[in-house]
Amino acid sequence: MTWTKLNFGKHKGRTLPEVMFRDPDWFYWAYDEGAFAKRGLGTEADRIHARASLILPRANAQTHKEDPESELEVEYYVHRPTGRFGKFSVVPRSRPIHQGSSPAFRGRHIDFRVPREMADYDKLGSFLFISLLKHYVFGDASYRMTRKRAEAFFADDSNFDLVREA
């Protein structure tokens, strides 16, 4: 797929996959405002919007060793003092949900929307989310997300639960 460079806003010159790995909060704000549809980017934005909430969790050495046969889930933790996004972990479904001072909830997918759904304009939460996503998907929290890598990620069907996307 060929991605169009934005011709407006603070991310002018970037593609939507690139924006998702730099500033997902801005993407969701612009999407909700209809900014992409108004500028002929509605189809690309809809594709990113759908896929960003359906990222398949991948096993790492720890989750595979813990229960190699179990399906994986994503456990999201709430930062108790602020009620904002704290972190997420990919865990075997067989593991009991976290019981502690930080509330937790689970989902089947890694979902870019979670930090924004917990609190609008959570730049720190988005930054933490992206670092964890890079850790679980690419094996390195400091993995450099170039335009080419971001576009390849969103173009690769194997990264997403396409049954749910349809």
C-alpha positions in Angstrom: 0.0 0.0 0.0 1.2 3.5 -0.8 0.6 5.9 2.1 -0.1 9.6 1.5 1.9 12.3 3.2 -0.1 14.7 5.3 -0.3 18.2 3.9 -1.6 19.9 7.1 -1.1 20.1 10.8 1.8 19.6 13.1 2.6 16.3 11.3 2.7 17.7 7.8 5.0 15.6 5.6 4.5 12.4 7.6 2.3 9.4 6.7 -0.5 8.1 9.0 1.4 5.0 10.1 4.3 7.3 11.0 2.0 9.5 13.0 0.6 6.5 15.0 4.1 5.7 16.2 4.9 9.3 17.0 1.7 10.8 18.3 -1.3 8.5 18.5 -3.2 10.9 20.7 -3.1 13.5 17.9 -4.2 10.9 15.3 -7.3 10.0 17.4 -8.1 13.7 18.0 -7.8 14.4 14.2 -9.8 11.3 13.3 -12.6 12.1 15.7 -12.7 15.7 14.3 -13.0 14.3 10.7 -9.8 16.0 9.6 -8.6 13.1 7.5 -11.9 12.5 5.7 -12.1 16.2 4.9 -8.7 16.0 3.1 -9.3 12.9 1.1 -7.4 10.6 3.6 -10.5 8.9 5.0 -9.8 5.5 3.6 -6.2 5.4 4.9 -7.3 6.8 8.3 -10.1 4.2 8.6 -7.6 1.4 7.9 -5.1 2.7 10.5 -7.9 3.3 13.0 -9.2 -0.2 12.6 -5.9 -2.0 12.7 -4.5 0.1 15.6 -7.0 -1.6 17.9 -6.4 -5.2 16.6 -2.7 -5.8 17.0 -2.0 -9.4 17.8 0.0 -10.1 21.0 3.2 -12.0 20.4 4.8 -14.4 22.9 8.2 -13.5 24.3 10.5 -15.9 26.1 8.8 -15.4 29.4 5.2 -15.9 28.3 6.2 -18.9 26.2 8.1 -20.5 29.1 5.3 -19.8 31.5 2.5 -21.5 29.5 3.4 -22.4 25.9 0.0 -23.8 25.1 -2.1 -20.9 26.4 -3.6 -18.2 24.2 -2.2 -14.7 24.9 -4.0 -11.7 26.3 -2.9 -8.2 26.9 -3.2 -7.0 30.5 -3.5 -3.2 30.9 -2.6 -1.5 34.2 -4.1 1.8 35.4 -1.7 4.2 37.1 -3.6 4.4 40.4 -2.7 7.9 41.5 -3.7 9.5 38.2 -6.2 7.0 36.7 -4.2 7.1 33.5 -2.5 4.5 31.4 0.3 2.8 33.4 1.6 -0.1 31.2 0.6 -3.3 29.5 2.0 -6.8 29.5 1.4 -9.7 27.2 0.4 -12.7 29.4 -0.9 -16.2 29.0 -4.7 -16.3 29.3 -4.2 -19.0 32.0 -2.5 -16.6 34.4 -4.9 -15.0 36.9 -5.4 -11.3 36.4 -3.2 -9.0 38.4 -4.3 -8.4 42.0 -2.6 -5.4 43.5 -2.7 -1.7 44.1 -2.9 -0.9 40.4 -6.2 -1.8 38.8 -5.9 -4.0 35.7 -8.1 -5.2 32.8 -7.5 -7.5 29.9 -8.1 -7.6 26.2 -7.4 -9.9 23.3 -5.4 -7.3 21.3 -2.8 -4.6 21.8 -4.8 -1.5 21.3 -3.4 2.0 20.6 -6.6 3.6 21.9 -6.3 2.5 25.5 -4.2 5.5 26.8 -6.6 8.0 25.1 -9.7 6.2 26.4 -8.3 6.4 29.9 -7.5 10.1 29.6 -7.6 12.6 26.7 -4.2 14.2 25.9 -2.1 11.7 27.7 1.3 12.2 25.9 3.2 10.3 28.6 0.8 7.4 28.4 1.1 7.3 24.6 4.9 7.3 24.9 4.9 4.5 27.4 2.4 2.5 25.2 4.6 2.9 22.1 7.7 1.8 24.0 5.9 -1.3 25.3 4.5 -2.1 21.8 8.0 -1.9 20.3 9.2 -4.2 23.1 6.5 -6.8 22.5 6.3 -6.6 18.7 9.9 -5.9 17.7 11.8 -7.2 20.8 13.3 -3.8 21.7 11.6 -0.8 23.4 14.1 1.5 21.8 13.5 0.1 18.3 13.7 3.1 15.9 10.4 3.5 14.0 11.3 5.0 10.7 8.7 5.9 8.2 9.5 2.7 6.2 9.1 0.5 9.4 5.9 2.1 10.5 4.4 1.8 7.1 5.5 -1.8 6.8 4.0 -2.6 10.2 0.6 -1.3 9.3 0.7 -3.0 5.8 1.6 -6.4 7.2 -1.6 -8.4 7.6 0.1 -10.9 10.0 0.3 -8.1 12.7 -3.5 -7.8 13.0 -6.7 -9.8 13.8 -8.1 -9.4 10.4 -11.2 -11.5 11.2 -12.3 -8.8 13.6 -11.3 -6.0 11.2 -13.7 -7.2 8.5 
